[in-house]
Amino acid sequence: MNLSSKNIRSHLRKLNLKKGDNICCHANLFTFGFSDLKICKYIIDNILKIIDVKQGTLVMPFYRLSGEKKIIKNKFYKEGNSYLYKFFYNNYKVKMSKSITHPHIGFGKYSKLLKKSKENVAFGKDSDFEMFERKNFKLLLLGCTPNEGATYLHHLEQLAEVPYKKIKTIYF
């Protein structure tokens, strides 16, 4: 794939992104074979341009459980799958949710609602995911499997009170 803003925007449009969309984007861009950080700017700028942040919102996970990236001479090396999220965090005026285990960062119309989540809630009522549900967010998986990026399913499992999951309380 030719790495250009035009090509990325075309690809995102084929995924049916449009003005006013609220997007939760999970990504593992290493699966595309890119080794240049410009891809981060191209992807984020094009999503923001398509959804129009006055009408839509872009949110990404900022989980601290997925490892770190090493960036050497503007190249990245895989030790997790969060370099796009770190780029988003470091280069845009994002808002961050309060959740300790599953925080999200966002930019756009509803990003300020991330501040209303509870710090001790990962899924279910008062979580980031409840806001995503209320505001009709779409899940965009770029280069990752549902296993890597469909954390929203855990929220649905908690709401459904499935018998194979238990709520754990962490005291600190």
Disulfide bonds with the S-S distance in Angstrom:
none
